[in-house]
Each structure stands twice: as C-alpha cells, then as structure tokens.
Amino acid sequence: MTMNNLSPQRCPLCGEENSCAMASNNSNSETPCWCFSDKVPEALLKQLPPHQRGKVCVCRRCVDSFKSQQQ
C-alpha cells in the first residue's frame, strides 16, 4: 500500500492506524472525536496530497508532533 492509496483508517502522513471517529465512520458516537475540538493546523493539512484533503484524517500523533515543532 502506498501513501497515495491509504485507507481512511490510516493517517495520510505517517500511514499508521488512525483512531479518528470520522475516519472510522463513528461520527455519530456520543463522544465527539478529538479533531472536533483540537483542529489540525492548516500548514499541516497543506502537506497532504490535494486529492486526500478533506477525505482522510490526520492522526493525533502527527498533529501533536507538528505543533511541538512549531513552538
């Protein structure tokens, strides 16, 4: 599997399994996913291939890593 062909359950940046409720089609769960309150930075989203933007979720680990590098 290439990074361009990842399933929605995998992070498009690192390829690891993604626990995002939106990616796993659990968006109707009672507990909203972390990405509803802790948004993915726009600069990180720009690292995604254009055809994946808005279609796959970036994992929390990649978001936290990106934010720590920005500080």
N, C-alpha and C positions, 0 to 999 in steps of 0.2 A: 504494500500500500504506500503510495507516495503522499507527500504533504498536500498535493493538489486534489487528492481523491479521498480525503478523510471522511469518516462517518460523522454525523452530527454529534455523536457521543465522545468525540475526541477533539482536543484543543488544536486549532489550526496552526498554532505557533510551535508547540512542543510535541504534539502528537500523542500526549498522554491522555488517559481517560478523563473525561470532564464530568464533574458532578453537578453541573448546572441543571436546574429544573427545566429550563427552556430547552436545553439540548436533549434531555431525556423524555420530552413530552409530558412532564409532570407540572406544567404551568398552572394547573387547576388545584394544586395541593394547597392545604390550609396555610402552610408556612411559605411565604414568598422566598424566592431564591436570593442569594446574596447580591446578585447583579442588579436587583431592583433598587437596592439602597447604596451600593458601592459601585458606581458606574465605571466602565472600562474607559481609560483615558483615550481621547481622540488620537493622540500621537501613536498610541499602541495599535489602535484599530487601523491606522494607515499602513501598518506593516503587513496587514492581511492582503492576499491577492484580491483584486477587485471583485471577482466572481464569488468570493466567500463572504464579503462584507454583508452583514445583516442576515446571514443564513446559518452561520455556525458561531458557537460561543467560545470565547477565550476563557481558559481556566483561571481560577483564583490564584494559583501559584504564579502564573505568568504576569497577572495584574500586580500582585504584591511585589514581585521581583522588579518589574518595570518602575513602580512607584518608589521603591527603595533606591534605585539607581538615579532617580531624578532629584533626590534630596541632597 
